[in-house]
Amino acid sequence: MTKIHEVTEALSRIDNELAQKWLHNDLIKKSLAESYDYWLEDTRIPIPLKDYIIQYLANAEFLGGIFS
């Protein structure tokens, strides 16, 4: 199970303005951790957490809500 502190660590290593905004939002970090776990479980395609988050950042405008 991915922990919020792992998402925090990954976000802190991403040089992106939105990533820095997400770094201070626990709801987003919880959502990212849960969706990452579902991704790994459903697809069985290993991807580093940081890369997974970068994909979210690249598509934030389409996600809307708290992500944009």
FENFEN-V745460 format. One record per residue. N is the residue number from 1. PHI is phi in whole degrees, 0 to 359 (NA if undefined). NEAR is the number of other C-alpha atoms within 12 Angstrom. D_LAST is the distance of its C-alpha to the last C-alpha in whole Angstrom. Layout:
<<N PHI NEAR D_LAST> <N PHI NEAR D_LAST>>
//
This chain:
<<1 NA 18 25> <2 286 24 22> <3 261 20 22> <4 300 27 19> <5 294 20 21> <6 290 23 21> <7 294 38 17> <8 302 29 18> <9 298 22 20> <10 296 28 18> <11 299 34 15> <12 292 23 18> <13 264 19 19> <14 254 24 17> <15 273 16 17> <16 205 18 13> <17 299 17 11> <18 292 25 8> <19 299 31 11> <20 291 21 13> <21 292 22 10> <22 296 32 10> <23 303 29 13> <24 255 20 14> <25 237 21 12> <26 295 20 15> <27 294 19 13> <28 296 31 11> <29 298 33 14> <30 295 23 16> <31 297 22 14> <32 296 38 14> <33 298 30 17> <34 293 23 18> <35 292 24 17> <36 297 34 18> <37 298 25 22> <38 297 18 21> <39 302 21 21> <40 297 19 24> <41 292 15 26> <42 284 11 25> <43 262 12 25> <44 58 11 28> <45 260 14 26> <46 289 16 26> <47 215 17 23> <48 299 18 22> <49 306 33 20> <50 301 25 18> <51 295 19 18> <52 298 27 16> <53 295 38 14> <54 300 27 14> <55 297 20 13> <56 298 29 10> <57 299 28 9> <58 294 18 11> <59 244 15 9> <60 302 19 5> <61 296 14 6> <62 274 13 8> <63 282 14 7> <64 64 11 5> <65 54 10 6> <66 291 18 6> <67 278 25 4> <68 260 18 0>>
//
